[in-house]
Amino acid sequence: MSPERTLDIEIQLLIEAIYLKYSYDFRDYSGASVKRRVLHALRQFDCRSISALQERVLYDPAAFTELLQYLTIPVSEMFRDPEHFLAVRRDVVPLLKTYPSLKLWVAGCSTGEEVYSLAILLREEGLLERTLIYATDINPTSLERAKQGIYPLEAIRTYTQSYHRAGGQRSFSDYYTAAYDHAILDSSLRDNVTFADHSLATDSVFSETHMITCRNVLIYFNKPLQDRAFGLFHESLCHRGFLMLGAKESLDFSSYAGRFEVHSRQERIYRKT
């Protein structure tokens, strides 16, 4: 048996062990992506083999929490792909305004940048006060950072530029306070946000929503898991509800392609039929 095949078996056993021990299911994540992340974690943990990493993770929950940071890649930014947010403001918000109250779901919210971007957009459009936002992720460390709403000040320049390109109507500095090389976002932005642990691989739908955004998450799933996620989104969305995907993600060729219509192909905005 080749060393490469042995490595693949070790990774498969690690992922299965994580599922059995901690109920985190990475079995249907993209194999290439999981392999890349595990090998990177191996170097950071200073383990000689994946089997050694597996033993450490099985007997040390703190080690698993640390490994989770590598498996989930908690990387995001505010108003990422500003043209997408501009399209939401221009083409989706006018329809959202027809509802007396709104529920939005940010699936795979990571450290919260997408959540706060939407909250700012909704506030400027007069919708935030009648909106409940569910922000979910499988990484408890990322969720805690999202709840805090504190980001490096060095990133604010990029966020500011993206905010204005996304159609921002005010000075971005109105939404944060600078302190100790960090920006603390206005706490009122999360007054209507519920942060919760939720896995697209194992959990079910918890509420009817008018809009779901799940951007740059599904690219790490294989096709069966993508279909499972699309099924959750379809079940959760109300009639004519909106689904937002990332720039490299699409409903095309999925089992649910016929259950959504394209609202903006370029910006990956879909609407439940």
N, C-alpha and C positions, 0 to 999 in steps of 0.2 A: 504494500500500500504506500502511495506517495506521501511525502510530508505534507503537501497541500491538502490532500484528502483527510489526513489525520487531523490537521488544523480545523478543517470544516466540521469534523465530528466533535471536536472539543467545543467549538462554538455552539453547536447544536445542543450539546449536553448542558452547557452553561445556561443557555436561554431556557431550556426545559427546567433546569433546577431553580432558576429565578421564578418561573411560573408556579412551580409546585410549592416553593417556600414562601414567596411573598405575594403571589397572585397577580404579578405584573406580567402581561402577556406580550412578548416581543416576537413570538413565533412566526407571525405573518408580516413582520417588517421586511423591507427589502434586504435580501441576503448580503448584497455588496455593501450596503450602508451599515448594517450591523457588524459585519466583519471589520470594516474600517474603524468603527468606533471602539470595538473590543480590543483591537490591536493597539489603538492609541491609549486606551485605558491600561492595557498591560504594561506599557512603558511607564505610565504615571504611578502605578501601584508597585513597580519594581518587582514584579513576579516573573519567574523563569518560564512559566507555561500557563496556558489558559486553565488547565486543571488545577494548578496552584491558586489561581485567581478564584476559581469556583469554590474551592475549599474555604478560602478566606471569606468569601461573600456568604456562604451558607452558615458559617458559625459566628459571623460578626455583622449584625444588622447595620452598624454604622458604616461598614465597608460597602454594603449594598447601597445605602443612601448616597455615598460618594460615587459609586459606579453609575448610579442613576443619572448623575450630572453629565456623564459621557454618553450614555445611551439615548438621552432625550434631546441633547443639543439645545439648551435654553438660550438661543440667540435671536434677538429681534431688534426692531427700532421703531420709533414713532413715525407715523405717516409714510411707512415703507411703500414704495411705488405710489408716489403722490397722485399720478394720473388715475389710479383706482379710486382713491378717496374723492377726487374731483368728480368722477363719474357717479359715485354714490350720492354726492351732494346734489349733482345736477339731475340725475335720471332716476334715483331711487327715493330720495327724501320727499319729493312732492307727493309720491304715492303713500309713503309712510305717514304723512301728515293727515291722511284721510281716516286714520284709525284713532279712536278716542284714547287708547292706551296701547303701549307697545311692549313686547318682550323680544329681546335679542340674545343670541347665544354666540359667544366667542369660544369656539372649540379649539383646544390646544393653545391656550392664551399665553403660555410661556411666562415671561417675567412682566407681562402686563402692558407693554407698549401699544399693542393694537387696541386694547380695551380703552386706554386713556385717549388715544387718537379718536376713537368713535365717540367717546363721551364729550370731547371738545367739539367735534363736528355737530353732535346732537344738541349741545347747549347753544351753539351759535344759530342753529336752525329752530330753536324754541321747542325742542322735543325731549330734552333730557329729563325734565321734571316729571314727565308722564311715561317714562321708559324704565323698565327693569332689565338689567343686563346680567346674564349668567356668564361668568368667566370660568372656564374649566381647564384643568390640565392634570396629568398623572404625576407630575413632579412636585412634591410638597415644598421643596426649597424654592422652586420657581414661583409657586403660588404665594409664598410668604413675601418674597420680594415684590410681587405684583401688588399685594395688599399695602405694602409700605409706600410704593410710588416714589421711590428715590432712585435717581439715575445720575451717572457721572456728568459733571458740568461740561466736560470736554465733548460730550456727545450732543449737547444742546444746540450747538451751531448747525450741525447737520439736520437735527430735528426741526429747527426754526426754518431753514430753507425748504425742507419738505412740506412743512405746515403751510407756508405761503404758496407753494406750487400746487398744493391740494385745495386751494381756494380759501385759506384762512382769512378771517375777517377782522382780526384784532392783532395786537402785538402778542407774540407768543409768550413773552415774559409775563403777561397777565396771568398765566396759568401755573407759574411756579415761583418758589423762593429759593435763591441761591444761598448755600451755606456749606462751608468746609469742602469746597471742590465738588459739591453735589447739588443737584436741583431737586427740591422737594415739591412734588406736584400738589396743587390745591386739593385738599382733602374732600371738598364738596363734589369733586368729579367722581368719587366712588361711593357717594351716598346711596345711589341706586344700583350698585353693583354687588352681586353675590358671587364670591369666589368659592369654588368647590372642586373636590377631587372627582374626576370622571375619566374613564378610559373608553376610547372609541373601539377598543378591541374586545372588551368584556362587559361593559355596562349598557344599560338600556336608556330609552328616552325618559326625561323627567318632567317635561313641560311643553305645551304648545307655544311656538314662537312665530314671530313675523319675519325675522331675518336671522340667518346664520352666516357667520364668517368663519371659515376654516382655511386659512391661507398658509401655504408652504409647510403643511403637515402631511398631506396624503402622498407627497412625492417619496416619503420614506416607507410607504406601505406597499405590499404586493397587491395584485389585482383582487383576490378574494377579500382582503381586509378593506381595500378601497370600496368595494361593493357593500360591505357591511356598514361602513361609515355613511355611504350615500343612502342606505336604507334607513339609518337612524335620522339623517337629516330630512328625508322625505316624510318620515312618520312624525317628526317634530314640527315641521312647518305647517302653518295654516294654509288654507286654499289661497293660491297666488302669492305665497310667501317667497322671499328672496334667499338665494344661496350664493355666497361669495367664495371663490377659490383663488389660489395663488396663480402667478403668471405662467407656471409650468405645469399646471394641473387642469384637468378637463373631465367633463362628464361623458365625452365622446367614447364610444365603444364600451361603456359600462352597462350594467344591467338596468340602470335607471335613466339612461339617456332619453328614452321616450316619455319619461314622466316629468321632464322639465323642458321649458323653452328657453332659448338664448335671449337674454335681455341686452347683453353687451359682450360679444365674443372676445373682443380685444382685452377687456378688463375682467373677463371670466365671471360675469354676473349672470345668474340663471334665475328663472322664476318657475315655481311649482305649477303644473297645469291642473 
